[in-house]
Every structure is written in structure tokens, then in C-alpha cells.
């Protein structure tokens, strides 16, 4: 007997596993180690134009001060796709101490997650994420940016061509830095 057989809520195994993943992440959101870690790292600092004192943390990668740092597992939690791999995944997510986590700003956390899931370097993850963000812009903005950077209309005629131009542009910017 499977949990999804008698309960229409789950529909199928995939639905049950999605629910299980969601509930485990809910436990993580209230995990005592995570909450204590955040509490120990936060401090009050003036933020904004009026200098209002609010709680902030410093990103452990870029070092910048943020109000919305996220707790990251240093050893990637990964994922699971069947019941047999659930317990190992849950252990990686929940069986943690203070030395197993860190606080990252949303940008750095996004890059680390991309880096881990695509098995690439930090620099490559930054470049790929930058490229994706550029290609998500409206076409009119893409064309303006690229023509302003010296690319001709014939060089940016379609999505693939614009992507090639952005790759070259981002590579040139990186090499100039």
C-alpha cells in the first residue's frame, strides 16, 4: 500500500514526494540550530536614507551587510527522487551543527546553488547567471544594450545571435576587470 493510493490529495508518487519535500523544508525553516545561528550573527545597524536601526547580518562570501541573509548548507543538500533516497536527503538537510551552515546574501546563495547543481566554478556560475538575467530582459532592452556596446543589427537579429553577443560582451568585461 502506498500513501498516495487511498488519498486523492497526493494523486501519485510524485505528488507525495513533493509534499514530503515541502514538509521537510518547513521543519528546516524552524530548525533550532538554524535559528540560533542567525540569532548569533545578527546585529543592529543603520539602514536606509533615514538610518533606522534594524537587524542585519554579513554575507559570509561577499562580506556585505544584508537584512535578508539566507542560511546555506555548506555541504549541498541536493535532492531526492524516490522514497529510498529520502532519508539520506533529510539527514543532509536536518542533521546539522553550527559548522555545517553559513549565512549568505540572496545573490551569493543563488550563485552557490547554481554552482553546486551545475558542477561549475564560481566564475562560470556568475557568468551564466548574468547571461540568463540579460536574456530575460525585453528584446528591445537587449538590442539597445548590445548596439550601445558596438554590435550591429545584423549581429543581434535573433535570440541565438543576441546570446552569442552577450557571451562575448560578458567575456570582454571579465577580461578587462
Beta strands, then each sheet from edge to edge (+ up, - down):
strand 1: 43-47
strand 2: 52-58
strand 3: 65-66
strand 4: 70-73
strand 5: 101-104
sheet 1: 1+ 2- 3+
sheet 2: 4+ 5-
end
